Amino acid sequence: MKYIPQIDDYVKWNSKHTNLEGWVYFCDEQYITIETGVKPKPNCEYTTEERHKYIHTLVLCFPNQWKDLKYVYTRKNKYGKNLEDMDVFVREI
């Protein structure tokens, strides 16, 4: 059966052009984004209220590339600091 990515899946993307891994951050029928990194956002001197606290590094992956994705597991809690806090599990594909 063909893997269809879902938000909060952890995937490995291995092809001749790419070798990375991360969380599926956005999912659509036209593309997904894979979050490969997160870092704290520096304070901005021009805003009084910081809405976004982090900078997310995202990579686009299109449906013709999904065949190169390997599903690892899924997280229930994306706000956890480690895998135990995220309550990861393997869903049936």
N, C-alpha and C positions, 0 to 999 in steps of 0.2 A: 504494500500500500504506500502511496506517495505521501510524504510528510508535508503538512500544511502548518506553517508557523503560527503561533498564537502569542499574544502579549504575555510577558513574564516567563517565557520559555528561555532556558539557557542553551545556546547552540554553539557549535564549532563549525566554522566555515573554512573548508580546505579545498582549494582548487589550484590550478597552475599559476593563477594571478594573486591569490589571496590566502592568507593563513592567519585567521584571527578567531576570537571567541568573545561572547558576551551575551547580554540579556536582550530579548526582543522587546523593544521599547514602544514601537508603533507598528500596527499591522493593517494592511489594506489589500485589496485584490490587485492593485497596481505595483506595490512595493512594500517592504518592511524596513524598519531601521533597527540596527543592532547597536546597543550601547556598549562601547569598548572601554570607556573611562568616565570617571566622575571626579571633580575636584571642587573645593569650596570657591565660591565667587568672591572676589575682593570687594571690599566696601566701596561704594560709589559716593563721591562727595556731592553729587547733584540730586540724589533722590532722598526723600525723607523716610520712605517706607520701602524696605527691601522685600519684594515678593518672591523673587527667585534666589535661592540660597546656593545653588550649585551650577557649575558649567558641565554639561553632558557632551561627550564626544560620541557622535552617531555616524554609522556607515550605512549607506543605502544598499539594499539587496533586492533585485528584481525577480519576478516569478521564474524566469528561465534559469536563474541561479540557485533556486531553492533545492534543486537536486544535489547540490554540493554541501548542503547543511546537514549536520548530524545533531539530532536532538539529544540533550544530556539529561535535563530535568526541568521542573517547573517550580516556581516559588509562589506561596500563598501570601506572604507579607513582604512587599518590596521595600518597606522601611526598616527592615532588620539590619543589624550591623554585621552579622555573620550568617552562615548557612543555617545554623540551628535556629536563630531568630527568624529567618525567612521561612522556616517550615517547608523545606523543599520536598518534593515527591516526584516519582516517575509516573506519568500518565500513559495510558494505552494509546498507541499511535495507529 
